[in-house]
Amino acid sequence: MSKICVLGLGYIGLPTASILATHGHQVVGVDVNQA
């Protein structure tokens, strides 16, 4: 499918990235704070 970059992995970004990945998209998450 598509390659998607999610900017910000907070309350909205992380679940969004997870759902997109489970639907077959290649997802990269970027955040300003290191975990």
mmJSON file of the N, C-alpha and C atoms, coordinates in Angstrom:
{"data_MODEL":{"atom_site":{
"group_PDB":["ATOM","ATOM","ATOM","ATOM","ATOM","ATOM","ATOM","ATOM","ATOM","ATOM","ATOM","ATOM","ATOM","ATOM","ATOM","ATOM","ATOM","ATOM","ATOM","ATOM","ATOM","ATOM","ATOM","ATOM","ATOM","ATOM","ATOM","ATOM","ATOM","ATOM","ATOM","ATOM","ATOM","ATOM","ATOM","ATOM","ATOM","ATOM","ATOM","ATOM","ATOM","ATOM","ATOM","ATOM","ATOM","ATOM","ATOM","ATOM","ATOM","ATOM","ATOM","ATOM","ATOM","ATOM","ATOM","ATOM","ATOM","ATOM","ATOM","ATOM","ATOM","ATOM","ATOM","ATOM","ATOM","ATOM","ATOM","ATOM","ATOM","ATOM","ATOM","ATOM","ATOM","ATOM","ATOM","ATOM","ATOM","ATOM","ATOM","ATOM","ATOM","ATOM","ATOM","ATOM","ATOM","ATOM","ATOM","ATOM","ATOM","ATOM","ATOM","ATOM","ATOM","ATOM","ATOM","ATOM","ATOM","ATOM","ATOM","ATOM","ATOM","ATOM","ATOM","ATOM","ATOM"],
"id":[1,2,3,4,5,6,7,8,9,10,11,12,13,14,15,16,17,18,19,20,21,22,23,24,25,26,27,28,29,30,31,32,33,34,35,36,37,38,39,40,41,42,43,44,45,46,47,48,49,50,51,52,53,54,55,56,57,58,59,60,61,62,63,64,65,66,67,68,69,70,71,72,73,74,75,76,77,78,79,80,81,82,83,84,85,86,87,88,89,90,91,92,93,94,95,96,97,98,99,100,101,102,103,104,105],
"type_symbol":["N","C","C","N","C","C","N","C","C","N","C","C","N","C","C","N","C","C","N","C","C","N","C","C","N","C","C","N","C","C","N","C","C","N","C","C","N","C","C","N","C","C","N","C","C","N","C","C","N","C","C","N","C","C","N","C","C","N","C","C","N","C","C","N","C","C","N","C","C","N","C","C","N","C","C","N","C","C","N","C","C","N","C","C","N","C","C","N","C","C","N","C","C","N","C","C","N","C","C","N","C","C","N","C","C"],
"label_atom_id":["N","CA","C","N","CA","C","N","CA","C","N","CA","C","N","CA","C","N","CA","C","N","CA","C","N","CA","C","N","CA","C","N","CA","C","N","CA","C","N","CA","C","N","CA","C","N","CA","C","N","CA","C","N","CA","C","N","CA","C","N","CA","C","N","CA","C","N","CA","C","N","CA","C","N","CA","C","N","CA","C","N","CA","C","N","CA","C","N","CA","C","N","CA","C","N","CA","C","N","CA","C","N","CA","C","N","CA","C","N","CA","C","N","CA","C","N","CA","C","N","CA","C"],
"label_alt_id":[null,null,null,null,null,null,null,null,null,null,null,null,null,null,null,null,null,null,null,null,null,null,null,null,null,null,null,null,null,null,null,null,null,null,null,null,null,null,null,null,null,null,null,null,null,null,null,null,null,null,null,null,null,null,null,null,null,null,null,null,null,null,null,null,null,null,null,null,null,null,null,null,null,null,null,null,null,null,null,null,null,null,null,null,null,null,null,null,null,null,null,null,null,null,null,null,null,null,null,null,null,null,null,null,null],
"label_comp_id":["MET","MET","MET","SER","SER","SER","LYS","LYS","LYS","ILE","ILE","ILE","CYS","CYS","CYS","VAL","VAL","VAL","LEU","LEU","LEU","GLY","GLY","GLY","LEU","LEU","LEU","GLY","GLY","GLY","TYR","TYR","TYR","ILE","ILE","ILE","GLY","GLY","GLY","LEU","LEU","LEU","PRO","PRO","PRO","THR","THR","THR","ALA","ALA","ALA","SER","SER","SER","ILE","ILE","ILE","LEU","LEU","LEU","ALA","ALA","ALA","THR","THR","THR","HIS","HIS","HIS","GLY","GLY","GLY","HIS","HIS","HIS","GLN","GLN","GLN","VAL","VAL","VAL","VAL","VAL","VAL","GLY","GLY","GLY","VAL","VAL","VAL","ASP","ASP","ASP","VAL","VAL","VAL","ASN","ASN","ASN","GLN","GLN","GLN","ALA","ALA","ALA"],
"label_asym_id":["A","A","A","A","A","A","A","A","A","A","A","A","A","A","A","A","A","A","A","A","A","A","A","A","A","A","A","A","A","A","A","A","A","A","A","A","A","A","A","A","A","A","A","A","A","A","A","A","A","A","A","A","A","A","A","A","A","A","A","A","A","A","A","A","A","A","A","A","A","A","A","A","A","A","A","A","A","A","A","A","A","A","A","A","A","A","A","A","A","A","A","A","A","A","A","A","A","A","A","A","A","A","A","A","A"],
"label_entity_id":["1","1","1","1","1","1","1","1","1","1","1","1","1","1","1","1","1","1","1","1","1","1","1","1","1","1","1","1","1","1","1","1","1","1","1","1","1","1","1","1","1","1","1","1","1","1","1","1","1","1","1","1","1","1","1","1","1","1","1","1","1","1","1","1","1","1","1","1","1","1","1","1","1","1","1","1","1","1","1","1","1","1","1","1","1","1","1","1","1","1","1","1","1","1","1","1","1","1","1","1","1","1","1","1","1"],
"label_seq_id":[1,1,1,2,2,2,3,3,3,4,4,4,5,5,5,6,6,6,7,7,7,8,8,8,9,9,9,10,10,10,11,11,11,12,12,12,13,13,13,14,14,14,15,15,15,16,16,16,17,17,17,18,18,18,19,19,19,20,20,20,21,21,21,22,22,22,23,23,23,24,24,24,25,25,25,26,26,26,27,27,27,28,28,28,29,29,29,30,30,30,31,31,31,32,32,32,33,33,33,34,34,34,35,35,35],
"pdbx_PDB_ins_code":[null,null,null,null,null,null,null,null,null,null,null,null,null,null,null,null,null,null,null,null,null,null,null,null,null,null,null,null,null,null,null,null,null,null,null,null,null,null,null,null,null,null,null,null,null,null,null,null,null,null,null,null,null,null,null,null,null,null,null,null,null,null,null,null,null,null,null,null,null,null,null,null,null,null,null,null,null,null,null,null,null,null,null,null,null,null,null,null,null,null,null,null,null,null,null,null,null,null,null,null,null,null,null,null,null],
"Cartn_x":[0.837,0.0,0.881,0.572,1.258,2.329,3.276,4.251,3.767,3.631,3.053,3.984,4.156,4.928,3.959,3.962,3.109,3.993,3.669,4.437,3.764,4.485,3.935,3.328,3.878,3.404,2.764,1.903,1.193,-0.11,-1.134,-2.424,-3.102,-2.856,-3.494,-2.571,-1.312,-0.387,-0.088,0.151,0.518,-0.611,-1.844,-2.924,-3.199,-3.066,-3.272,-2.238,-0.97,0.099,-0.125,-0.571,-0.818,-1.931,-3.008,-4.131,-3.746,-3.014,-2.569,-1.657,-0.786,0.122,-0.643,-1.672,-2.444,-3.249,-3.485,-4.19,-3.238,-1.955,-1.024,-0.143,-0.251,0.588,1.957,2.974,4.299,4.316,4.507,4.382,5.696,6.078,7.218,6.683,6.99,6.563,7.725,7.49,8.523,7.991,8.825,8.448,9.66,9.437,10.553,11.194,10.444,10.96,11.369,12.615,13.05,12.41,12.023,11.411,12.471],
"Cartn_y":[-1.183,0.0,1.246,2.203,3.495,3.557,4.463,4.798,6.077,6.044,7.17,7.562,8.869,9.392,10.102,9.697,10.323,11.22,12.508,13.471,13.654,13.315,13.408,12.083,11.488,10.174,10.263,11.238,11.413,10.627,11.224,10.552,10.254,11.064,10.865,10.137,10.541,10.011,8.533,8.07,6.664,5.706,5.921,5.022,5.101,6.294,6.451,5.653,5.764,5.013,3.513,3.09,1.671,1.132,1.859,1.413,1.389,2.412,2.432,1.242,0.896,-0.237,-1.558,-1.703,-2.948,-3.094,-1.989,-2.041,-2.196,-2.459,-2.8,-1.682,-0.498,0.617,0.531,1.064,1.192,2.528,2.496,3.7,3.996,5.274,5.77,6.852,6.747,7.753,8.63,9.944,10.908,11.776,11.955,12.811,13.623,14.764,15.607,15.1,14.365,13.817,12.365,12.033,10.643,9.839,8.626,7.754,7.08],
"Cartn_z":[0.0,0.0,0.0,0.852,0.86,1.934,1.731,2.761,3.428,4.761,5.489,6.627,6.818,7.939,8.877,10.149,11.151,12.005,12.044,12.828,14.182,15.242,16.59,17.005,18.049,18.493,19.876,20.039,21.303,21.309,21.932,22.089,20.756,19.76,18.455,17.484,17.424,16.429,16.573,17.798,17.999,17.628,18.112,17.679,16.176,15.615,14.174,13.394,13.799,13.138,13.277,14.44,14.684,13.787,13.684,12.857,11.384,10.941,9.547,9.251,10.201,10.01,9.958,10.785,10.767,9.477,8.788,7.503,6.329,6.618,5.562,5.049,5.62,5.179,5.84,5.168,5.772,6.501,7.824,8.638,9.343,9.318,10.084,11.005,12.301,13.263,13.68,13.716,14.087,15.217,16.255,17.373,17.8,18.434,18.856,20.143,20.952,22.204,22.007,22.402,22.309,23.429,23.129,24.139,24.972],
"occupancy":[1.0,1.0,1.0,1.0,1.0,1.0,1.0,1.0,1.0,1.0,1.0,1.0,1.0,1.0,1.0,1.0,1.0,1.0,1.0,1.0,1.0,1.0,1.0,1.0,1.0,1.0,1.0,1.0,1.0,1.0,1.0,1.0,1.0,1.0,1.0,1.0,1.0,1.0,1.0,1.0,1.0,1.0,1.0,1.0,1.0,1.0,1.0,1.0,1.0,1.0,1.0,1.0,1.0,1.0,1.0,1.0,1.0,1.0,1.0,1.0,1.0,1.0,1.0,1.0,1.0,1.0,1.0,1.0,1.0,1.0,1.0,1.0,1.0,1.0,1.0,1.0,1.0,1.0,1.0,1.0,1.0,1.0,1.0,1.0,1.0,1.0,1.0,1.0,1.0,1.0,1.0,1.0,1.0,1.0,1.0,1.0,1.0,1.0,1.0,1.0,1.0,1.0,1.0,1.0,1.0],
"B_iso_or_equiv":[0.0,0.0,0.0,0.0,0.0,0.0,0.0,0.0,0.0,0.0,0.0,0.0,0.0,0.0,0.0,0.0,0.0,0.0,0.0,0.0,0.0,0.0,0.0,0.0,0.0,0.0,0.0,0.0,0.0,0.0,0.0,0.0,0.0,0.0,0.0,0.0,0.0,0.0,0.0,0.0,0.0,0.0,0.0,0.0,0.0,0.0,0.0,0.0,0.0,0.0,0.0,0.0,0.0,0.0,0.0,0.0,0.0,0.0,0.0,0.0,0.0,0.0,0.0,0.0,0.0,0.0,0.0,0.0,0.0,0.0,0.0,0.0,0.0,0.0,0.0,0.0,0.0,0.0,0.0,0.0,0.0,0.0,0.0,0.0,0.0,0.0,0.0,0.0,0.0,0.0,0.0,0.0,0.0,0.0,0.0,0.0,0.0,0.0,0.0,0.0,0.0,0.0,0.0,0.0,0.0],
"pdbx_formal_charge":[null,null,null,null,null,null,null,null,null,null,null,null,null,null,null,null,null,null,null,null,null,null,null,null,null,null,null,null,null,null,null,null,null,null,null,null,null,null,null,null,null,null,null,null,null,null,null,null,null,null,null,null,null,null,null,null,null,null,null,null,null,null,null,null,null,null,null,null,null,null,null,null,null,null,null,null,null,null,null,null,null,null,null,null,null,null,null,null,null,null,null,null,null,null,null,null,null,null,null,null,null,null,null,null,null],
"auth_seq_id":[1,1,1,2,2,2,3,3,3,4,4,4,5,5,5,6,6,6,7,7,7,8,8,8,9,9,9,10,10,10,11,11,11,12,12,12,13,13,13,14,14,14,15,15,15,16,16,16,17,17,17,18,18,18,19,19,19,20,20,20,21,21,21,22,22,22,23,23,23,24,24,24,25,25,25,26,26,26,27,27,27,28,28,28,29,29,29,30,30,30,31,31,31,32,32,32,33,33,33,34,34,34,35,35,35],
"auth_comp_id":["MET","MET","MET","SER","SER","SER","LYS","LYS","LYS","ILE","ILE","ILE","CYS","CYS","CYS","VAL","VAL","VAL","LEU","LEU","LEU","GLY","GLY","GLY","LEU","LEU","LEU","GLY","GLY","GLY","TYR","TYR","TYR","ILE","ILE","ILE","GLY","GLY","GLY","LEU","LEU","LEU","PRO","PRO","PRO","THR","THR","THR","ALA","ALA","ALA","SER","SER","SER","ILE","ILE","ILE","LEU","LEU","LEU","ALA","ALA","ALA","THR","THR","THR","HIS","HIS","HIS","GLY","GLY","GLY","HIS","HIS","HIS","GLN","GLN","GLN","VAL","VAL","VAL","VAL","VAL","VAL","GLY","GLY","GLY","VAL","VAL","VAL","ASP","ASP","ASP","VAL","VAL","VAL","ASN","ASN","ASN","GLN","GLN","GLN","ALA","ALA","ALA"],
"auth_asym_id":["A","A","A","A","A","A","A","A","A","A","A","A","A","A","A","A","A","A","A","A","A","A","A","A","A","A","A","A","A","A","A","A","A","A","A","A","A","A","A","A","A","A","A","A","A","A","A","A","A","A","A","A","A","A","A","A","A","A","A","A","A","A","A","A","A","A","A","A","A","A","A","A","A","A","A","A","A","A","A","A","A","A","A","A","A","A","A","A","A","A","A","A","A","A","A","A","A","A","A","A","A","A","A","A","A"],
"auth_atom_id":["N","CA","C","N","CA","C","N","CA","C","N","CA","C","N","CA","C","N","CA","C","N","CA","C","N","CA","C","N","CA","C","N","CA","C","N","CA","C","N","CA","C","N","CA","C","N","CA","C","N","CA","C","N","CA","C","N","CA","C","N","CA","C","N","CA","C","N","CA","C","N","CA","C","N","CA","C","N","CA","C","N","CA","C","N","CA","C","N","CA","C","N","CA","C","N","CA","C","N","CA","C","N","CA","C","N","CA","C","N","CA","C","N","CA","C","N","CA","C","N","CA","C"],
"pdbx_PDB_model_num":[1,1,1,1,1,1,1,1,1,1,1,1,1,1,1,1,1,1,1,1,1,1,1,1,1,1,1,1,1,1,1,1,1,1,1,1,1,1,1,1,1,1,1,1,1,1,1,1,1,1,1,1,1,1,1,1,1,1,1,1,1,1,1,1,1,1,1,1,1,1,1,1,1,1,1,1,1,1,1,1,1,1,1,1,1,1,1,1,1,1,1,1,1,1,1,1,1,1,1,1,1,1,1,1,1]
}}}
